[in-house]
């Protein structure tokens, strides 16, 4: 079946990236370094976690949307 990638905002709070899983025999799985890097970078900007969900058919990453403050402004509830 073809690879399908969906990218959308959910409730104005998260950016969702979801793709179908296409397992290939004989291919080594990734180490997760890229996802760990994203989690660490987000932890500097927000207390909200990056969620990663893997099912038999899909792989989904939910990235918190972060409101950045303009110079001199303060943003709460990020």
N, CA, C and O atoms as a GROMACS GRO file, in nm:
protein
  312
    1UNK      N    1   0.084  -0.119   0.000
    1UNK     CA    2   0.000   0.000   0.000
    1UNK      C    3   0.088   0.125   0.000
    1UNK      O    4   0.200   0.120   0.050
    2UNK      N    5   0.041   0.234  -0.055
    2UNK     CA    6   0.125   0.355  -0.068
    2UNK      C    7   0.147   0.424   0.066
    2UNK      O    8   0.066   0.414   0.159
    3UNK      N    9   0.259   0.496   0.072
    3UNK     CA   10   0.288   0.578   0.190
    3UNK      C   11   0.195   0.698   0.188
    3UNK      O   12   0.181   0.764   0.085
    4UNK      N   13   0.134   0.726   0.300
    4UNK     CA   14   0.048   0.844   0.312
    4UNK      C   15   0.095   0.924   0.433
    4UNK      O   16   0.114   0.868   0.541
    5UNK      N   17   0.114   1.053   0.414
    5UNK     CA   18   0.156   1.142   0.522
    5UNK      C   19   0.049   1.249   0.539
    5UNK      O   20   0.014   1.318   0.443
    6UNK      N   21  -0.002   1.264   0.661
    6UNK     CA   22  -0.099   1.367   0.695
    6UNK      C   23  -0.034   1.463   0.793
    6UNK      O   24   0.028   1.420   0.890
    7UNK      N   25  -0.048   1.593   0.768
    7UNK     CA   26   0.003   1.696   0.859
    7UNK      C   27  -0.112   1.793   0.884
    7UNK      O   28  -0.168   1.850   0.790
    8UNK      N   29  -0.147   1.812   1.012
    8UNK     CA   30  -0.258   1.900   1.044
    8UNK      C   31  -0.246   1.952   1.187
    8UNK      O   32  -0.175   1.893   1.270
    9UNK      N   33  -0.316   2.061   1.215
    9UNK     CA   34  -0.321   2.116   1.350
    9UNK      C   35  -0.442   2.056   1.420
    9UNK      O   36  -0.547   2.036   1.359
   10UNK      N   37  -0.426   2.028   1.549
   10UNK     CA   38  -0.535   1.970   1.626
   10UNK      C   39  -0.569   2.062   1.742
   10UNK      O   40  -0.486   2.086   1.830
   11UNK      N   41  -0.691   2.113   1.743
   11UNK     CA   42  -0.741   2.200   1.850
   11UNK      C   43  -0.654   2.324   1.873
   11UNK      O   44  -0.657   2.382   1.982
   12UNK      N   45  -0.577   2.364   1.774
   12UNK     CA   46  -0.492   2.482   1.788
   12UNK      C   47  -0.381   2.466   1.890
   12UNK      O   48  -0.317   2.564   1.928
   13UNK      N   49  -0.359   2.342   1.936
   13UNK     CA   50  -0.258   2.319   2.040
   13UNK      C   51  -0.143   2.229   1.995
   13UNK      O   52  -0.035   2.232   2.055
   14UNK      N   53  -0.165   2.150   1.891
   14UNK     CA   54  -0.061   2.056   1.848
   14UNK      C   55  -0.057   2.048   1.696
   14UNK      O   56  -0.159   2.061   1.628
   15UNK      N   57   0.063   2.026   1.644
   15UNK     CA   58   0.082   1.994   1.504
   15UNK      C   59   0.101   1.843   1.496
   15UNK      O   60   0.191   1.788   1.560
   16UNK      N   61   0.016   1.777   1.420
   16UNK     CA   62   0.018   1.632   1.409
   16UNK      C   63   0.082   1.594   1.277
   16UNK      O   64   0.045   1.645   1.171
   17UNK      N   65   0.178   1.503   1.283
   17UNK     CA   66   0.239   1.444   1.163
   17UNK      C   67   0.215   1.294   1.174
   17UNK      O   68   0.265   1.229   1.266
   18UNK      N   69   0.139   1.240   1.080
   18UNK     CA   70   0.103   1.099   1.085
   18UNK      C   71   0.131   1.035   0.950
   18UNK      O   72   0.096   1.090   0.845
   19UNK      N   73   0.193   0.919   0.952
   19UNK     CA   74   0.215   0.848   0.828
   19UNK      C   75   0.184   0.700   0.845
   19UNK      O   76   0.188   0.645   0.955
   20UNK      N   77   0.154   0.637   0.732
   20UNK     CA   78   0.132   0.493   0.735
   20UNK      C   79   0.266   0.424   0.752
   20UNK      O   80   0.369   0.472   0.706
   21UNK      N   81   0.263   0.310   0.818
   21UNK     CA   82   0.385   0.231   0.836
   21UNK      C   83   0.395   0.130   0.723
   21UNK      O   84   0.299   0.061   0.690
   22UNK      N   85   0.512   0.124   0.667
   22UNK     CA   86   0.541   0.026   0.562
   22UNK      C   87   0.668  -0.047   0.603
   22UNK      O   88   0.778  -0.006   0.567
   23UNK      N   89   0.652  -0.152   0.676
   23UNK     CA   90   0.767  -0.230   0.724
   23UNK      C   91   0.833  -0.301   0.606
   23UNK      O   92   0.767  -0.359   0.520
   24UNK      N   93   0.966  -0.295   0.604
   24UNK     CA   94   1.042  -0.363   0.500
   24UNK      C   95   1.128  -0.469   0.565
   24UNK      O   96   1.197  -0.442   0.664
   25UNK      N   97   1.125  -0.587   0.511
   25UNK     CA   98   1.208  -0.693   0.568
   25UNK      C   99   1.354  -0.669   0.533
   25UNK      O  100   1.386  -0.622   0.424
   26UNK      N  101   1.441  -0.701   0.627
   26UNK     CA  102   1.583  -0.684   0.604
   26UNK      C  103   1.636  -0.544   0.626
   26UNK      O  104   1.755  -0.519   0.606
   27UNK      N  105   1.549  -0.450   0.667
   27UNK     CA  106   1.591  -0.312   0.690
   27UNK      C  107   1.600  -0.289   0.841
   27UNK      O  108   1.507  -0.321   0.914
   28UNK      N  109   1.711  -0.234   0.886
   28UNK     CA  110   1.731  -0.206   1.028
   28UNK      C  111   1.645  -0.089   1.072
   28UNK      O  112   1.638   0.013   1.003
   29UNK      N  113   1.580  -0.104   1.188
   29UNK     CA  114   1.499   0.006   1.242
   29UNK      C  115   1.589   0.120   1.286
   29UNK      O  116   1.706   0.100   1.318
   30UNK      N  117   1.533   0.242   1.286
   30UNK     CA  118   1.608   0.359   1.330
   30UNK      C  119   1.640   0.353   1.478
   30UNK      O  120   1.586   0.271   1.552
   31UNK      N  121   1.727   0.441   1.520
   31UNK     CA  122   1.770   0.445   1.660
   31UNK      C  123   1.685   0.536   1.746
   31UNK      O  124   1.694   0.530   1.869
   32UNK      N  125   1.602   0.620   1.685
   32UNK     CA  126   1.520   0.714   1.761
   32UNK      C  127   1.592   0.842   1.798
   32UNK      O  128   1.538   0.923   1.873
   33UNK      N  129   1.714   0.861   1.747
   33UNK     CA  130   1.792   0.980   1.780
   33UNK      C  131   1.721   1.108   1.737
   33UNK      O  132   1.722   1.206   1.811
   34UNK      N  133   1.661   1.108   1.620
   34UNK     CA  134   1.591   1.227   1.571
   34UNK      C  135   1.474   1.265   1.660
   34UNK      O  136   1.455   1.383   1.691
   35UNK      N  137   1.395   1.167   1.702
   35UNK     CA  138   1.282   1.195   1.791
   35UNK      C  139   1.330   1.244   1.927
   35UNK      O  140   1.270   1.335   1.984
   36UNK      N  141   1.436   1.186   1.979
   36UNK     CA  142   1.490   1.231   2.107
   36UNK      C  143   1.541   1.374   2.097
   36UNK      O  144   1.524   1.453   2.190
   37UNK      N  145   1.602   1.408   1.986
   37UNK     CA  146   1.650   1.544   1.962
   37UNK      C  147   1.533   1.643   1.964
   37UNK      O  148   1.542   1.749   2.026
   38UNK      N  149   1.424   1.609   1.895
   38UNK     CA  150   1.305   1.695   1.893
   38UNK      C  151   1.249   1.711   2.034
   38UNK      O  152   1.214   1.821   2.075
   39UNK      N  153   1.239   1.601   2.108
   39UNK     CA  154   1.187   1.607   2.246
   39UNK      C  155   1.271   1.700   2.332
   39UNK      O  156   1.217   1.782   2.407
   40UNK      N  157   1.403   1.689   2.323
   40UNK     CA  158   1.490   1.774   2.403
   40UNK      C  159   1.475   1.921   2.365
   40UNK      O  160   1.469   2.007   2.452
   41UNK      N  161   1.469   1.950   2.237
   41UNK     CA  162   1.456   2.089   2.192
   41UNK      C  163   1.324   2.149   2.239
   41UNK      O  164   1.320   2.265   2.282
   42UNK      N  165   1.216   2.072   2.231
   42UNK     CA  166   1.087   2.122   2.278
   42UNK      C  167   1.087   2.142   2.429
   42UNK      O  168   1.019   2.232   2.479
   43UNK      N  169   1.162   2.062   2.502
   43UNK     CA  170   1.163   2.076   2.648
   43UNK      C  171   1.223   2.210   2.691
   43UNK      O  172   1.194   2.257   2.800
   44UNK      N  173   1.306   2.270   2.607
   44UNK     CA  174   1.361   2.403   2.637
   44UNK      C  175   1.256   2.513   2.619
   44UNK      O  176   1.267   2.620   2.680
   45UNK      N  177   1.154   2.487   2.537
   45UNK     CA  178   1.056   2.590   2.502
   45UNK      C  179   0.921   2.571   2.570
   45UNK      O  180   0.844   2.667   2.580
   46UNK      N  181   0.891   2.451   2.616
   46UNK     CA  182   0.758   2.424   2.668
   46UNK      C  183   0.762   2.307   2.767
   46UNK      O  184   0.848   2.220   2.758
   47UNK      N  185   0.667   2.308   2.860
   47UNK     CA  186   0.651   2.196   2.952
   47UNK      C  187   0.566   2.085   2.890
   47UNK      O  188   0.559   1.975   2.943
   48UNK      N  189   0.503   2.116   2.777
   48UNK     CA  190   0.418   2.016   2.711
   48UNK      C  191   0.507   1.916   2.636
   48UNK      O  192   0.602   1.955   2.569
   49UNK      N  193   0.476   1.788   2.648
   49UNK     CA  194   0.561   1.686   2.586
   49UNK      C  195   0.533   1.670   2.436
   49UNK      O  196   0.426   1.706   2.388
   50UNK      N  197   0.630   1.615   2.366
   50UNK     CA  198   0.612   1.568   2.228
   50UNK      C  199   0.562   1.425   2.241
   50UNK      O  200   0.629   1.341   2.302
   51UNK      N  201   0.445   1.396   2.185
   51UNK     CA  202   0.389   1.262   2.194
   51UNK      C  203   0.421   1.183   2.068
   51UNK      O  204   0.410   1.234   1.956
   52UNK      N  205   0.462   1.060   2.086
   52UNK     CA  206   0.490   0.969   1.975
   52UNK      C  207   0.406   0.844   1.996
   52UNK      O  208   0.413   0.780   2.100
   53UNK      N  209   0.326   0.812   1.895
   53UNK     CA  210   0.237   0.696   1.904
   53UNK      C  211   0.260   0.610   1.781
   53UNK      O  212   0.254   0.658   1.667
   54UNK      N  213   0.287   0.483   1.804
   54UNK     CA  214   0.306   0.390   1.693
   54UNK      C  215   0.207   0.275   1.709
   54UNK      O  216   0.201   0.210   1.813
   55UNK      N  217   0.130   0.252   1.603
   55UNK     CA  218   0.038   0.139   1.600
   55UNK      C  219   0.087   0.043   1.491
   55UNK      O  220   0.191   0.066   1.430
   56UNK      N  221   0.013  -0.061   1.468
   56UNK     CA  222   0.050  -0.154   1.361
   56UNK      C  223   0.047  -0.087   1.224
   56UNK      O  224   0.121  -0.126   1.134
   57UNK      N  225  -0.039   0.014   1.208
   57UNK     CA  226  -0.060   0.074   1.077
   57UNK      C  227  -0.006   0.216   1.062
   57UNK      O  228   0.019   0.260   0.950
   58UNK      N  229   0.012   0.290   1.174
   58UNK     CA  230   0.050   0.431   1.166
   58UNK      C  231   0.160   0.468   1.264
   58UNK      O  232   0.180   0.403   1.367
   59UNK      N  233   0.229   0.575   1.230
   59UNK     CA  234   0.327   0.638   1.318
   59UNK      C  235   0.284   0.783   1.329
   59UNK      O  236   0.268   0.850   1.227
   60UNK      N  237   0.266   0.834   1.452
   60UNK     CA  238   0.213   0.968   1.473
   60UNK      C  239   0.301   1.043   1.572
   60UNK      O  240   0.340   0.989   1.676
   61UNK      N  241   0.332   1.168   1.539
   61UNK     CA  242   0.405   1.256   1.630
   61UNK      C  243   0.320   1.380   1.649
   61UNK      O  244   0.279   1.444   1.552
   62UNK      N  245   0.293   1.417   1.775
   62UNK     CA  246   0.217   1.537   1.809
   62UNK      C  247   0.314   1.638   1.869
   62UNK      O  248   0.366   1.618   1.979
   63UNK      N  249   0.336   1.747   1.796
   63UNK     CA  250   0.428   1.853   1.841
   63UNK      C  251   0.347   1.967   1.899
   63UNK      O  252   0.258   2.019   1.832
   64UNK      N  253   0.374   2.009   2.022
   64UNK     CA  254   0.300   2.122   2.080
   64UNK      C  255   0.325   2.249   1.999
   64UNK      O  256   0.439   2.280   1.964
   65UNK      N  257   0.218   2.321   1.969
   65UNK     CA  258   0.234   2.452   1.906
   65UNK      C  259   0.275   2.550   2.014
   65UNK      O  260   0.215   2.554   2.121
   66UNK      N  261   0.376   2.628   1.986
   66UNK     CA  262   0.433   2.720   2.085
   66UNK      C  263   0.415   2.862   2.037
   66UNK      O  264   0.453   2.896   1.925
   67UNK      N  265   0.356   2.945   2.123
   67UNK     CA  266   0.341   3.087   2.091
   67UNK      C  267   0.465   3.159   2.141
   67UNK      O  268   0.493   3.162   2.260
   68UNK      N  269   0.538   3.216   2.047
   68UNK     CA  270   0.660   3.289   2.084
   68UNK      C  271   0.627   3.434   2.111
   68UNK      O  272   0.543   3.494   2.043
   69UNK      N  273   0.692   3.492   2.210
   69UNK     CA  274   0.669   3.632   2.246
   69UNK      C  275   0.752   3.722   2.157
   69UNK      O  276   0.864   3.690   2.119
   70UNK      N  277   0.693   3.836   2.123
   70UNK     CA  278   0.767   3.940   2.053
   70UNK      C  279   0.861   4.006   2.154
   70UNK      O  280   0.838   3.997   2.274
   71UNK      N  281   0.966   4.072   2.107
   71UNK     CA  282   1.057   4.139   2.202
   71UNK      C  283   0.980   4.230   2.298
   71UNK      O  284   0.899   4.312   2.255
   72UNK      N  285   1.006   4.214   2.427
   72UNK     CA  286   0.940   4.296   2.529
   72UNK      C  287   0.808   4.240   2.577
   72UNK      O  288   0.752   4.292   2.674
   73UNK      N  289   0.755   4.133   2.514
   73UNK     CA  290   0.628   4.074   2.555
   73UNK      C  291   0.654   3.948   2.637
   73UNK      O  292   0.761   3.887   2.629
   74UNK      N  293   0.554   3.910   2.715
   74UNK     CA  294   0.560   3.787   2.792
   74UNK      C  295   0.442   3.700   2.751
   74UNK      O  296   0.329   3.748   2.743
   75UNK      N  297   0.468   3.574   2.724
   75UNK     CA  298   0.363   3.480   2.689
   75UNK      C  299   0.350   3.382   2.804
   75UNK      O  300   0.449   3.327   2.852
   76UNK      N  301   0.226   3.359   2.848
   76UNK     CA  302   0.202   3.261   2.954
   76UNK      C  303   0.123   3.145   2.897
   76UNK      O  304   0.054   3.160   2.796
   77UNK      N  305   0.132   3.031   2.962
   77UNK     CA  306   0.056   2.914   2.920
   77UNK      C  307   0.110   2.847   2.797
   77UNK      O  308   0.036   2.777   2.728
   78UNK      N  309   0.239   2.865   2.766
   78UNK     CA  310   0.298   2.800   2.649
   78UNK      C  311   0.304   2.654   2.675
   78UNK      O  312   0.350   2.578   2.590
   0.00000   0.00000   0.00000
